[in-house]
Amino acid sequence: MKPTDPASRSVTGPALNAHGARLNRRGLETRARVIGTAIGMLADGEHGGEVSANLVAKRAGVTWGTLQHQFGDVDGLWAAVLEELGSRGDMLPWQDIDDGSVAERMSRIVDALWSGLDSTPGRAVAALRSLLLRSTAEFTETYPRTAEQLNRWDRRWRRAYARAFRGLVVDAYRLERVRHLLPAAVHGLYLEQHLSTYTDIDDARAVLAESIAGYLNHRD
């Protein structure tokens, strides 16, 4: 069952079910319980990355029919989860990094990205992304609402990143290349700390920030 168009407008308007009807108090409570359950299951990692919509419904104490009524399908559920997580702001806790040198700002950005990954939203988003299709084109076609929510996350990241370098003269091409690198690089180090490793993660984070700052400051 695919949700109707009105059901995708909860970002700016009242919460609606999959049929576009406004939710009453009980419906809102059920929706919040399901979303909260899904976030908890994704973030705690106890299911080894095998979280499914059926498991979420079971843990939340609702039927599959109720989940369909609320969200339409699994795409609607994951989109609602990402919308809720995005509203918390934990993944971008550095809205005011707009002073200091390039090196100082980059160090603070790396630290802030790390804190975001270590938050409940960060862990939940990482787990959810691991469940989704690897092909971007196939993912966008199969999970259009979830894809749109991830696009919203990317737009917020772009805006926050641009604000972080206000007032500095930095090569735009290099700055854009770094924007693509940073999340993956920090995420890689974050995962490394949970493995058997001889890597000094604190040193690695410092070198990452220093190396990127050096690249941005380089003059041909």
Backbone as JSON Lines, residues from 0, in Angstrom:
{"i":0,"aa":"M","n":[0.84,-1.19,0.0],"ca":[0.0,0.0,0.0],"c":[0.88,1.24,0.0]}
{"i":1,"aa":"K","n":[0.8,2.07,-1.03],"ca":[1.59,3.28,-1.12],"c":[0.82,4.44,-0.49]}
{"i":2,"aa":"P","n":[1.51,5.3,0.28],"ca":[0.83,6.42,0.9],"c":[0.44,7.45,-0.12]}
{"i":3,"aa":"T","n":[-0.63,8.19,0.15],"ca":[-1.03,9.25,-0.74],"c":[-0.12,10.45,-0.53]}
{"i":4,"aa":"D","n":[-0.16,11.38,-1.48],"ca":[0.72,12.54,-1.4],"c":[0.58,13.34,-0.11]}
{"i":5,"aa":"P","n":[-0.64,13.59,0.39],"ca":[-0.76,14.38,1.61],"c":[0.0,13.81,2.79]}
{"i":6,"aa":"A","n":[0.2,12.5,2.83],"ca":[0.86,11.9,3.97],"c":[2.32,12.27,4.06]}
{"i":7,"aa":"S","n":[2.86,12.84,3.0],"ca":[4.27,13.22,3.01],"c":[4.47,14.67,3.46]}
{"i":8,"aa":"R","n":[3.4,15.34,3.89],"ca":[3.53,16.75,4.22],"c":[3.72,17.02,5.7]}
{"i":9,"aa":"S","n":[4.0,15.98,6.49],"ca":[4.11,16.16,7.93],"c":[5.32,16.98,8.34]}
{"i":10,"aa":"V","n":[6.27,17.2,7.41],"ca":[7.44,18.01,7.73],"c":[7.02,19.42,8.1]}
{"i":11,"aa":"T","n":[6.02,19.96,7.39],"ca":[5.63,21.34,7.63],"c":[4.21,21.48,8.17]}
{"i":12,"aa":"G","n":[3.44,20.42,8.17],"ca":[2.06,20.51,8.61],"c":[1.75,19.49,9.69]}
{"i":13,"aa":"P","n":[0.46,19.29,10.0],"ca":[0.08,18.32,11.03],"c":[0.4,16.9,10.61]}
{"i":14,"aa":"A","n":[0.59,16.02,11.6],"ca":[0.87,14.63,11.31],"c":[-0.36,13.98,10.68]}
{"i":15,"aa":"L","n":[-0.14,13.28,9.57],"ca":[-1.22,12.63,8.85],"c":[-0.93,11.15,8.74]}
{"i":16,"aa":"N","n":[-2.0,10.34,8.59],"ca":[-1.77,8.93,8.36],"c":[-1.52,8.69,6.88]}
{"i":17,"aa":"A","n":[-1.38,7.42,6.49],"ca":[-1.03,7.09,5.12],"c":[-2.1,7.47,4.11]}
{"i":18,"aa":"H","n":[-3.33,7.73,4.59],"ca":[-4.42,8.11,3.69],"c":[-4.63,9.62,3.65]}
{"i":19,"aa":"G","n":[-3.76,10.36,4.34],"ca":[-3.87,11.81,4.32],"c":[-4.8,12.39,5.35]}
{"i":20,"aa":"A","n":[-5.28,11.54,6.27],"ca":[-6.19,12.02,7.32],"c":[-5.39,12.48,8.54]}
{"i":21,"aa":"R","n":[-5.87,13.54,9.17],"ca":[-5.21,14.07,10.36],"c":[-5.37,13.09,11.52]}
{"i":22,"aa":"L","n":[-4.29,12.87,12.26],"ca":[-4.31,11.92,13.36],"c":[-4.93,12.52,14.61]}
{"i":23,"aa":"N","n":[-5.73,11.71,15.31],"ca":[-6.25,12.14,16.61],"c":[-5.21,11.85,17.69]}
{"i":24,"aa":"R","n":[-5.56,12.11,18.94],"ca":[-4.58,11.95,20.03],"c":[-4.06,10.53,20.1]}
{"i":25,"aa":"R","n":[-4.95,9.57,20.0],"ca":[-4.53,8.17,20.07],"c":[-3.62,7.81,18.9]}
{"i":26,"aa":"G","n":[-3.98,8.32,17.73],"ca":[-3.16,8.06,16.55],"c":[-1.77,8.65,16.68]}
{"i":27,"aa":"L","n":[-1.71,9.87,17.25],"ca":[-0.41,10.51,17.47],"c":[0.43,9.72,18.46]}
{"i":28,"aa":"E","n":[-0.22,9.22,19.51],"ca":[0.52,8.43,20.5],"c":[1.05,7.14,19.88]}
{"i":29,"aa":"T","n":[0.23,6.5,19.05],"ca":[0.67,5.27,18.39],"c":[1.83,5.55,17.45]}
{"i":30,"aa":"R","n":[1.7,6.62,16.69],"ca":[2.76,6.99,15.74],"c":[4.07,7.25,16.49]}
{"i":31,"aa":"A","n":[3.98,8.01,17.58],"ca":[5.18,8.34,18.35],"c":[5.81,7.08,18.94]}
{"i":32,"aa":"R","n":[4.96,6.15,19.39],"ca":[5.48,4.91,19.99],"c":[6.2,4.07,18.94]}
{"i":33,"aa":"V","n":[5.63,3.97,17.76],"ca":[6.26,3.17,16.7],"c":[7.58,3.79,16.28]}
{"i":34,"aa":"I","n":[7.58,5.1,16.06],"ca":[8.81,5.78,15.65],"c":[9.88,5.67,16.73]}
{"i":35,"aa":"G","n":[9.48,5.88,17.98],"ca":[10.42,5.77,19.09],"c":[10.99,4.37,19.22]}
{"i":36,"aa":"T","n":[10.14,3.37,19.01],"ca":[10.6,1.99,19.07],"c":[11.6,1.7,17.95]}
{"i":37,"aa":"A","n":[11.29,2.18,16.76],"ca":[12.19,1.96,15.62],"c":[13.55,2.62,15.87]}
{"i":38,"aa":"I","n":[13.55,3.84,16.38],"ca":[14.8,4.54,16.66],"c":[15.62,3.78,17.7]}
{"i":39,"aa":"G","n":[14.95,3.34,18.77],"ca":[15.65,2.6,19.81],"c":[16.26,1.31,19.3]}
{"i":40,"aa":"M","n":[15.51,0.58,18.48],"ca":[16.01,-0.67,17.94],"c":[17.19,-0.45,17.0]}
{"i":41,"aa":"L","n":[17.11,0.58,16.19],"ca":[18.21,0.89,15.27],"c":[19.46,1.34,16.03]}
{"i":42,"aa":"A","n":[19.26,2.17,17.04],"ca":[20.39,2.77,17.74],"c":[21.11,1.8,18.66]}
{"i":43,"aa":"D","n":[20.37,0.84,19.24],"ca":[21.03,-0.02,20.23],"c":[21.8,-1.18,19.59]}
{"i":44,"aa":"G","n":[21.51,-1.47,18.32],"ca":[22.29,-2.47,17.6],"c":[22.1,-3.89,18.08]}
{"i":45,"aa":"E","n":[21.12,-4.15,18.92],"ca":[20.99,-5.48,19.5],"c":[20.5,-6.51,18.51]}
{"i":46,"aa":"H","n":[19.96,-6.06,17.36],"ca":[19.45,-7.0,16.37],"c":[20.45,-7.26,15.25]}
{"i":47,"aa":"G","n":[21.68,-6.8,15.44],"ca":[22.72,-7.07,14.47],"c":[22.45,-6.52,13.09]}
{"i":48,"aa":"G","n":[21.78,-5.36,13.04],"ca":[21.5,-4.74,11.75],"c":[20.33,-5.36,11.0]}
{"i":49,"aa":"E","n":[19.56,-6.24,11.67],"ca":[18.45,-6.92,11.01],"c":[17.1,-6.35,11.45]}
{"i":50,"aa":"V","n":[17.04,-5.07,11.69],"ca":[15.78,-4.43,12.08],"c":[14.85,-4.38,10.87]}
{"i":51,"aa":"S","n":[13.61,-4.79,11.06],"ca":[12.62,-4.76,9.99],"c":[11.37,-4.07,10.48]}
{"i":52,"aa":"A","n":[10.51,-3.68,9.54],"ca":[9.25,-3.04,9.91],"c":[8.38,-4.0,10.73]}
{"i":53,"aa":"N","n":[8.42,-5.28,10.39],"ca":[7.64,-6.26,11.16],"c":[8.12,-6.35,12.6]}
{"i":54,"aa":"L","n":[9.44,-6.36,12.79],"ca":[9.98,-6.4,14.15],"c":[9.63,-5.14,14.93]}
{"i":55,"aa":"V","n":[9.67,-4.0,14.26],"ca":[9.31,-2.74,14.91],"c":[7.86,-2.79,15.37]}
{"i":56,"aa":"A","n":[6.96,-3.24,14.49],"ca":[5.54,-3.32,14.84],"c":[5.34,-4.24,16.04]}
{"i":57,"aa":"K","n":[6.01,-5.38,16.02],"ca":[5.87,-6.33,17.12],"c":[6.36,-5.75,18.42]}
{"i":58,"aa":"R","n":[7.55,-5.11,18.4],"ca":[8.1,-4.52,19.62],"c":[7.23,-3.36,20.12]}
{"i":59,"aa":"A","n":[6.64,-2.6,19.21],"ca":[5.8,-1.46,19.59],"c":[4.41,-1.89,20.04]}
{"i":60,"aa":"G","n":[4.09,-3.16,19.84],"ca":[2.78,-3.66,20.27],"c":[1.65,-3.26,19.35]}
{"i":61,"aa":"V","n":[1.94,-3.15,18.05],"ca":[0.89,-2.8,17.08],"c":[0.87,-3.87,16.0]}
{"i":62,"aa":"T","n":[-0.23,-3.96,15.28],"ca":[-0.34,-4.9,14.18],"c":[0.29,-4.32,12.93]}
{"i":63,"aa":"W","n":[0.55,-5.2,11.97],"ca":[1.06,-4.72,10.69],"c":[0.04,-3.8,10.01]}
{"i":64,"aa":"G","n":[-1.25,-4.1,10.2],"ca":[-2.28,-3.25,9.63],"c":[-2.23,-1.84,10.2]}
{"i":65,"aa":"T","n":[-1.96,-1.73,11.52],"ca":[-1.84,-0.41,12.14],"c":[-0.65,0.34,11.56]}
{"i":66,"aa":"L","n":[0.46,-0.37,11.39],"ca":[1.65,0.27,10.82],"c":[1.35,0.77,9.41]}
{"i":67,"aa":"Q","n":[0.64,-0.04,8.62],"ca":[0.28,0.38,7.26],"c":[-0.65,1.59,7.3]}
{"i":68,"aa":"H","n":[-1.6,1.58,8.23],"ca":[-2.53,2.69,8.35],"c":[-1.78,3.98,8.69]}
{"i":69,"aa":"Q","n":[-0.77,3.86,9.54],"ca":[-0.02,5.04,9.96],"c":[0.96,5.52,8.89]}
{"i":70,"aa":"F","n":[1.71,4.57,8.31],"ca":[2.85,4.96,7.47],"c":[2.74,4.5,6.02]}
{"i":71,"aa":"G","n":[1.8,3.63,5.71],"ca":[1.62,3.16,4.35],"c":[2.42,1.91,4.06]}
{"i":72,"aa":"D","n":[3.72,1.97,4.27],"ca":[4.6,0.84,4.02],"c":[5.92,1.1,4.71]}
{"i":73,"aa":"V","n":[6.9,0.24,4.46],"ca":[8.2,0.39,5.13],"c":[8.89,1.68,4.72]}
{"i":74,"aa":"D","n":[8.67,2.13,3.48],"ca":[9.24,3.4,3.03],"c":[8.7,4.55,3.88]}
{"i":75,"aa":"G","n":[7.4,4.53,4.15],"ca":[6.81,5.57,4.98],"c":[7.32,5.54,6.41]}
{"i":76,"aa":"L","n":[7.55,4.33,6.93],"ca":[8.07,4.2,8.29],"c":[9.49,4.77,8.39]}
{"i":77,"aa":"W","n":[10.37,4.35,7.49],"ca":[11.76,4.84,7.57],"c":[11.83,6.34,7.31]}
{"i":78,"aa":"A","n":[10.98,6.84,6.43],"ca":[10.95,8.29,6.19],"c":[10.54,9.03,7.46]}
{"i":79,"aa":"A","n":[9.53,8.5,8.17],"ca":[9.09,9.14,9.41],"c":[10.17,9.09,10.48]}
{"i":80,"aa":"V","n":[10.9,7.98,10.53],"ca":[12.01,7.86,11.48],"c":[13.08,8.93,11.19]}
{"i":81,"aa":"L","n":[13.45,9.07,9.93],"ca":[14.47,10.06,9.56],"c":[13.99,11.48,9.81]}
{"i":82,"aa":"E","n":[12.69,11.72,9.57],"ca":[12.13,13.05,9.83],"c":[12.22,13.39,11.31]}
{"i":83,"aa":"E","n":[11.88,12.43,12.16],"ca":[11.95,12.64,13.6],"c":[13.39,12.87,14.04]}
{"i":84,"aa":"L","n":[14.32,12.06,13.56],"ca":[15.72,12.21,13.93],"c":[16.27,13.55,13.46]}
{"i":85,"aa":"G","n":[15.87,13.95,12.27],"ca":[16.35,15.23,11.74],"c":[15.87,16.41,12.55]}
{"i":86,"aa":"S","n":[14.71,16.27,13.19],"ca":[14.17,17.38,13.98],"c":[14.92,17.58,15.29]}
{"i":87,"aa":"R","n":[15.72,16.59,15.7],"ca":[16.43,16.69,16.98],"c":[17.71,17.5,16.9]}
{"i":88,"aa":"G","n":[18.34,17.54,15.72],"ca":[19.52,18.37,15.55],"c":[20.82,17.82,16.1]}
{"i":89,"aa":"D","n":[20.81,16.62,16.69],"ca":[22.02,16.07,17.31],"c":[23.13,15.79,16.31]}
{"i":90,"aa":"M","n":[22.77,15.51,15.06],"ca":[23.79,15.13,14.08],"c":[24.59,16.31,13.57]}
{"i":91,"aa":"L","n":[24.1,17.51,13.76],"ca":[24.84,18.7,13.33],"c":[24.93,19.68,14.5]}
{"i":92,"aa":"P","n":[25.65,19.3,15.57],"ca":[25.71,20.14,16.77],"c":[26.78,21.22,16.68]}
{"i":93,"aa":"W","n":[26.9,21.85,15.52],"ca":[27.98,22.82,15.33],"c":[27.53,23.97,14.43]}
{"i":94,"aa":"Q","n":[26.34,24.45,14.72],"ca":[25.77,25.5,13.89],"c":[26.54,26.82,13.99]}
{"i":95,"aa":"D","n":[27.31,27.02,15.05],"ca":[27.96,28.31,15.26],"c":[29.48,28.24,15.11]}
{"i":96,"aa":"I","n":[29.99,27.26,14.37],"ca":[31.42,27.19,14.1],"c":[31.72,28.12,12.93]}
{"i":97,"aa":"D","n":[31.86,29.38,13.21],"ca":[32.13,30.33,12.13],"c":[33.16,31.37,12.55]}
{"i":98,"aa":"D","n":[34.07,31.0,13.47],"ca":[35.16,31.89,13.82],"c":[36.43,31.07,14.01]}
{"i":99,"aa":"G","n":[37.58,31.75,13.94],"ca":[38.85,31.05,14.07],"c":[39.46,30.75,12.71]}
{"i":100,"aa":"S","n":[40.65,30.16,12.74],"ca":[41.36,29.82,11.52],"c":[40.74,28.59,10.85]}
{"i":101,"aa":"V","n":[41.21,28.28,9.65],"ca":[40.74,27.08,8.96],"c":[41.03,25.85,9.81]}
{"i":102,"aa":"A","n":[42.23,25.77,10.37],"ca":[42.61,24.62,11.18],"c":[41.73,24.49,12.42]}
{"i":103,"aa":"E","n":[41.45,25.61,13.08],"ca":[40.62,25.58,14.28],"c":[39.2,25.15,13.95]}
{"i":104,"aa":"R","n":[38.67,25.67,12.88],"ca":[37.31,25.31,12.5],"c":[37.23,23.84,12.07]}
{"i":105,"aa":"M","n":[38.24,23.38,11.33],"ca":[38.2,22.0,10.87],"c":[38.28,21.04,12.05]}
{"i":106,"aa":"S","n":[39.12,21.36,13.03],"ca":[39.22,20.52,14.22],"c":[37.88,20.42,14.94]}
{"i":107,"aa":"R","n":[37.19,21.54,15.05],"ca":[35.9,21.55,15.72],"c":[34.82,20.83,14.91]}
{"i":108,"aa":"I","n":[34.91,20.93,13.57],"ca":[33.95,20.21,12.72],"c":[34.13,18.71,12.88]}
{"i":109,"aa":"V","n":[35.39,18.25,12.84],"ca":[35.66,16.82,13.01],"c":[35.14,16.34,14.36]}
{"i":110,"aa":"D","n":[35.4,17.11,15.41],"ca":[34.92,16.73,16.75],"c":[33.4,16.69,16.8]}
{"i":111,"aa":"A","n":[32.76,17.66,16.15],"ca":[31.31,17.73,16.17],"c":[30.69,16.58,15.37]}
{"i":112,"aa":"L","n":[31.28,16.26,14.22],"ca":[30.79,15.13,13.45],"c":[30.92,13.83,14.24]}
{"i":113,"aa":"W","n":[32.02,13.72,14.97],"ca":[32.24,12.55,15.81],"c":[31.15,12.45,16.89]}
{"i":114,"aa":"S","n":[30.87,13.57,17.53],"ca":[29.82,13.59,18.56],"c":[28.47,13.21,17.97]}
{"i":115,"aa":"G","n":[28.21,13.68,16.74],"ca":[26.96,13.33,16.08],"c":[26.85,11.84,15.83]}
{"i":116,"aa":"L","n":[27.94,11.23,15.37],"ca":[27.93,9.79,15.12],"c":[27.74,9.0,16.4]}
{"i":117,"aa":"D","n":[28.2,9.56,17.51],"ca":[28.12,8.87,18.8],"c":[26.8,9.11,19.52]}
{"i":118,"aa":"S","n":[25.9,9.86,18.88],"ca":[24.6,10.15,19.47],"c":[23.58,9.09,19.06]}
{"i":119,"aa":"T","n":[22.44,9.06,19.73],"ca":[21.38,8.14,19.36],"c":[20.94,8.34,17.91]}
{"i":120,"aa":"P","n":[20.69,9.58,17.45],"ca":[20.35,9.76,16.04],"c":[21.43,9.25,15.11]}
{"i":121,"aa":"G","n":[22.69,9.52,15.45],"ca":[23.79,9.08,14.59],"c":[23.84,7.58,14.44]}
{"i":122,"aa":"R","n":[23.71,6.88,15.56],"ca":[23.74,5.42,15.5],"c":[22.52,4.87,14.75]}
{"i":123,"aa":"A","n":[21.37,5.49,14.97],"ca":[20.15,5.03,14.3],"c":[20.23,5.24,12.79]}
{"i":124,"aa":"V","n":[20.7,6.41,12.37],"ca":[20.81,6.68,10.93],"c":[21.82,5.74,10.28]}
{"i":125,"aa":"A","n":[22.95,5.52,10.93],"ca":[23.95,4.61,10.37],"c":[23.38,3.2,10.21]}
{"i":126,"aa":"A","n":[22.64,2.74,11.22],"ca":[22.05,1.41,11.14],"c":[20.99,1.34,10.04]}
{"i":127,"aa":"L","n":[20.18,2.39,9.92],"ca":[19.15,2.41,8.89],"c":[19.77,2.41,7.51]}
{"i":128,"aa":"R","n":[20.8,3.21,7.31],"ca":[21.46,3.26,6.0],"c":[22.02,1.9,5.61]}
{"i":129,"aa":"S","n":[22.47,1.12,6.6],"ca":[23.01,-0.2,6.29],"c":[21.92,-1.17,5.82]}
{"i":130,"aa":"L","n":[20.66,-0.85,6.12],"ca":[19.55,-1.71,5.71],"c":[19.07,-1.4,4.29]}
{"i":131,"aa":"L","n":[19.41,-0.22,3.8],"ca":[18.84,0.25,2.54],"c":[19.63,-0.26,1.34]}
{"i":132,"aa":"L","n":[19.01,-0.18,0.18],"ca":[19.63,-0.64,-1.06],"c":[20.91,0.14,-1.35]}
{"i":133,"aa":"R","n":[21.92,-0.53,-1.88],"ca":[23.21,0.1,-2.14],"c":[23.18,0.98,-3.39]}
{"i":134,"aa":"S","n":[22.41,0.57,-4.4],"ca":[22.32,1.36,-5.63],"c":[21.46,2.6,-5.37]}
{"i":135,"aa":"T","n":[22.04,3.79,-5.57],"ca":[21.3,5.03,-5.32],"c":[20.04,5.12,-6.18]}
{"i":136,"aa":"A","n":[20.17,4.74,-7.46],"ca":[19.02,4.83,-8.37],"c":[17.91,3.87,-7.93]}
{"i":137,"aa":"E","n":[18.29,2.64,-7.59],"ca":[17.3,1.66,-7.16],"c":[16.69,2.06,-5.82]}
{"i":138,"aa":"F","n":[17.51,2.57,-4.92],"ca":[17.0,3.02,-3.63],"c":[16.0,4.15,-3.8]}
{"i":139,"aa":"T","n":[16.33,5.13,-4.63],"ca":[15.44,6.27,-4.84],"c":[14.12,5.86,-5.44]}
{"i":140,"aa":"E","n":[14.15,4.87,-6.33],"ca":[12.92,4.39,-6.96],"c":[12.08,3.58,-5.99]}
{"i":141,"aa":"T","n":[12.74,2.75,-5.18],"ca":[12.01,1.84,-4.29],"c":[11.55,2.52,-3.01]}
{"i":142,"aa":"Y","n":[12.37,3.44,-2.49],"ca":[12.06,4.13,-1.24],"c":[12.09,5.65,-1.45]}
{"i":143,"aa":"P","n":[11.18,6.19,-2.25],"ca":[11.25,7.62,-2.59],"c":[11.13,8.56,-1.4]}
{"i":144,"aa":"R","n":[10.28,8.21,-0.43],"ca":[10.1,9.11,0.73],"c":[11.32,9.05,1.65]}
{"i":145,"aa":"T","n":[11.88,7.88,1.83],"ca":[13.09,7.75,2.63],"c":[14.24,8.48,1.95]}
{"i":146,"aa":"A","n":[14.33,8.35,0.64],"ca":[15.38,9.04,-0.12],"c":[15.25,10.54,0.04]}
{"i":147,"aa":"E","n":[14.03,11.05,0.02],"ca":[13.84,12.5,0.17],"c":[14.28,12.96,1.56]}
{"i":148,"aa":"Q","n":[14.0,12.16,2.58],"ca":[14.45,12.53,3.92],"c":[15.98,12.53,4.02]}
{"i":149,"aa":"L","n":[16.64,11.56,3.39],"ca":[18.1,11.57,3.39],"c":[18.62,12.77,2.61]}
{"i":150,"aa":"N","n":[17.91,13.17,1.57],"ca":[18.29,14.38,0.84],"c":[18.17,15.61,1.73]}
{"i":151,"aa":"R","n":[17.17,15.63,2.6],"ca":[17.03,16.74,3.54],"c":[18.24,16.78,4.49]}
{"i":152,"aa":"W","n":[18.66,15.6,4.96],"ca":[19.84,15.54,5.82],"c":[21.04,16.1,5.08]}
{"i":153,"aa":"D","n":[21.2,15.73,3.82],"ca":[22.35,16.21,3.04],"c":[22.29,17.71,2.86]}
{"i":154,"aa":"R","n":[21.1,18.26,2.64],"ca":[20.99,19.71,2.47],"c":[21.33,20.45,3.76]}
{"i":155,"aa":"R","n":[20.92,19.88,4.9],"ca":[21.29,20.49,6.18],"c":[22.8,20.46,6.38]}
{"i":156,"aa":"W","n":[23.44,19.36,6.02],"ca":[24.89,19.24,6.11],"c":[25.57,20.27,5.23]}
{"i":157,"aa":"R","n":[25.07,20.44,3.99],"ca":[25.65,21.42,3.09],"c":[25.57,22.84,3.68]}
{"i":158,"aa":"R","n":[24.41,23.17,4.23],"ca":[24.24,24.53,4.79],"c":[25.13,24.74,6.01]}
{"i":159,"aa":"A","n":[25.18,23.74,6.9],"ca":[26.01,23.88,8.09],"c":[27.48,23.98,7.73]}
{"i":160,"aa":"Y","n":[27.9,23.19,6.76],"ca":[29.29,23.2,6.31],"c":[29.65,24.56,5.71]}
{"i":161,"aa":"A","n":[28.77,25.09,4.89],"ca":[29.03,26.4,4.28],"c":[29.13,27.49,5.34]}
{"i":162,"aa":"R","n":[28.23,27.44,6.34],"ca":[28.27,28.44,7.41],"c":[29.57,28.38,8.2]}
{"i":163,"aa":"A","n":[30.11,27.18,8.34],"ca":[31.31,27.0,9.16],"c":[32.51,27.76,8.6]}
{"i":164,"aa":"F","n":[32.5,28.08,7.3],"ca":[33.65,28.74,6.7],"c":[33.35,30.18,6.29]}
{"i":165,"aa":"R","n":[32.28,30.74,6.85],"ca":[31.97,32.14,6.56],"c":[33.1,33.04,7.0]}
{"i":166,"aa":"G","n":[33.4,34.03,6.16],"ca":[34.42,35.01,6.5],"c":[35.83,34.61,6.13]}
{"i":167,"aa":"L","n":[36.03,33.38,5.62],"ca":[37.35,32.93,5.22],"c":[37.45,32.87,3.7]}
{"i":168,"aa":"V","n":[38.64,33.12,3.21],"ca":[38.9,32.98,1.77],"c":[39.5,31.6,1.56]}
{"i":169,"aa":"V","n":[38.67,30.68,1.06],"ca":[39.08,29.3,0.85],"c":[38.68,28.9,-0.56]}
{"i":170,"aa":"D","n":[39.56,28.17,-1.24],"ca":[39.28,27.72,-2.6],"c":[37.98,26.9,-2.63]}
{"i":171,"aa":"A","n":[37.04,27.35,-3.44],"ca":[35.71,26.72,-3.46],"c":[35.77,25.27,-3.93]}
{"i":172,"aa":"Y","n":[36.63,24.99,-4.89],"ca":[36.74,23.62,-5.42],"c":[37.26,22.68,-4.34]}
{"i":173,"aa":"R","n":[38.3,23.09,-3.63],"ca":[38.85,22.25,-2.57],"c":[37.85,22.1,-1.42]}
{"i":174,"aa":"L","n":[37.15,23.17,-1.12],"ca":[36.16,23.12,-0.04],"c":[35.06,22.11,-0.37]}
{"i":175,"aa":"E","n":[34.63,22.07,-1.62],"ca":[33.58,21.14,-2.03],"c":[34.09,19.7,-1.99]}
{"i":176,"aa":"R","n":[35.31,19.47,-2.38],"ca":[35.88,18.13,-2.33],"c":[35.95,17.63,-0.88]}
{"i":177,"aa":"V","n":[36.34,18.5,0.02],"ca":[36.43,18.14,1.43],"c":[35.05,17.83,1.99]}
{"i":178,"aa":"R","n":[34.04,18.54,1.53],"ca":[32.67,18.28,2.02],"c":[32.27,16.83,1.75]}
{"i":179,"aa":"H","n":[32.69,16.3,0.61],"ca":[32.37,14.9,0.3],"c":[33.2,13.94,1.14]}
{"i":180,"aa":"L","n":[34.42,14.32,1.46],"ca":[35.33,13.44,2.19],"c":[34.99,13.32,3.67]}
{"i":181,"aa":"L","n":[34.67,14.43,4.3],"ca":[34.6,14.48,5.76],"c":[33.69,13.43,6.4]}
{"i":182,"aa":"P","n":[32.42,13.32,6.01],"ca":[31.56,12.35,6.7],"c":[32.09,10.93,6.61]}
{"i":183,"aa":"A","n":[32.59,10.54,5.44],"ca":[33.09,9.18,5.27],"c":[34.36,8.96,6.08]}
{"i":184,"aa":"A","n":[35.25,9.95,6.09],"ca":[36.51,9.81,6.82],"c":[36.27,9.71,8.32]}
{"i":185,"aa":"V","n":[35.43,10.56,8.86],"ca":[35.14,10.53,10.29],"c":[34.41,9.24,10.65]}
{"i":186,"aa":"H","n":[33.49,8.83,9.79],"ca":[32.75,7.6,10.05],"c":[33.7,6.4,10.05]}
{"i":187,"aa":"G","n":[34.67,6.39,9.15],"ca":[35.63,5.29,9.11],"c":[36.43,5.19,10.4]}
{"i":188,"aa":"L","n":[36.9,6.32,10.91],"ca":[37.63,6.32,12.18],"c":[36.72,5.92,13.34]}
{"i":189,"aa":"Y","n":[35.47,6.35,13.28],"ca":[34.53,6.0,14.34],"c":[34.32,4.49,14.39]}
{"i":190,"aa":"L","n":[34.2,3.86,13.24],"ca":[34.04,2.41,13.19],"c":[35.31,1.71,13.65]}
{"i":191,"aa":"E","n":[36.47,2.26,13.31],"ca":[37.75,1.64,13.65],"c":[37.93,1.51,15.16]}
{"i":192,"aa":"Q","n":[37.41,2.47,15.91],"ca":[37.6,2.42,17.36],"c":[36.9,1.23,18.01]}
{"i":193,"aa":"H","n":[35.9,0.68,17.31],"ca":[35.15,-0.44,17.87],"c":[35.73,-1.79,17.46]}
{"i":194,"aa":"L","n":[36.84,-1.77,16.75],"ca":[37.49,-3.0,16.33],"c":[38.78,-3.19,17.12]}
{"i":195,"aa":"S","n":[39.32,-4.39,17.05],"ca":[40.65,-4.6,17.62],"c":[41.63,-3.81,16.77]}
{"i":196,"aa":"T","n":[42.26,-2.82,17.35],"ca":[43.09,-1.92,16.56],"c":[44.26,-1.38,17.37]}
{"i":197,"aa":"Y","n":[45.35,-1.12,16.67],"ca":[46.5,-0.47,17.29],"c":[46.52,1.02,16.96]}
{"i":198,"aa":"T","n":[45.5,1.48,16.27],"ca":[45.41,2.88,15.87],"c":[45.08,3.76,17.07]}
{"i":199,"aa":"D","n":[45.81,4.84,17.23],"ca":[45.47,5.84,18.23],"c":[44.41,6.74,17.6]}
{"i":200,"aa":"I","n":[43.18,6.53,17.98],"ca":[42.06,7.21,17.32],"c":[42.13,8.73,17.54]}
{"i":201,"aa":"D","n":[42.52,9.16,18.74],"ca":[42.62,10.6,18.99],"c":[43.65,11.24,18.08]}
{"i":202,"aa":"D","n":[44.8,10.59,17.93],"ca":[45.82,11.1,17.03],"c":[45.32,11.11,15.59]}
{"i":203,"aa":"A","n":[44.62,10.04,15.21],"ca":[44.1,9.94,13.84],"c":[43.11,11.06,13.55]}
{"i":204,"aa":"R","n":[42.25,11.36,14.51],"ca":[41.29,12.45,14.32],"c":[42.03,13.78,14.17]}
{"i":205,"aa":"A","n":[43.05,13.99,15.01],"ca":[43.82,15.24,14.94],"c":[44.53,15.38,13.6]}
{"i":206,"aa":"V","n":[45.13,14.28,13.12],"ca":[45.84,14.32,11.84],"c":[44.86,14.55,10.69]}
{"i":207,"aa":"L","n":[43.69,13.94,10.78],"ca":[42.68,14.16,9.74],"c":[42.35,15.64,9.64]}
{"i":208,"aa":"A","n":[42.06,16.27,10.77],"ca":[41.71,17.7,10.76],"c":[42.88,18.54,10.26]}
{"i":209,"aa":"E","n":[44.1,18.24,10.74],"ca":[45.27,19.02,10.34],"c":[45.57,18.85,8.85]}
{"i":210,"aa":"S","n":[45.44,17.63,8.34],"ca":[45.73,17.36,6.94],"c":[44.74,18.08,6.03]}
{"i":211,"aa":"I","n":[43.47,18.03,6.39],"ca":[42.46,18.71,5.58],"c":[42.67,20.22,5.62]}
{"i":212,"aa":"A","n":[42.97,20.75,6.81],"ca":[43.23,22.19,6.91],"c":[44.43,22.58,6.04]}
{"i":213,"aa":"G","n":[45.47,21.75,6.05],"ca":[46.63,22.02,5.2],"c":[46.26,22.02,3.73]}
{"i":214,"aa":"Y","n":[45.41,21.08,3.33],"ca":[44.95,21.03,1.94],"c":[44.16,22.28,1.58]}
{"i":215,"aa":"L","n":[43.29,22.72,2.48],"ca":[42.48,23.91,2.21],"c":[43.33,25.18,2.19]}
{"i":216,"aa":"N","n":[44.38,25.21,3.0],"ca":[45.24,26.39,3.08],"c":[46.3,26.43,1.99]}
{"i":217,"aa":"H","n":[46.47,25.33,1.27],"ca":[47.54,25.24,0.27],"c":[47.31,26.26,-0.85]}
{"i":218,"aa":"R","n":[48.38,26.89,-1.22],"ca":[48.32,27.85,-2.32],"c":[49.24,27.36,-3.44]}
{"i":219,"aa":"D","n":[48.69,27.18,-4.65],"ca":[49.49,26.72,-5.79],"c":[50.46,27.81,-6.26]}
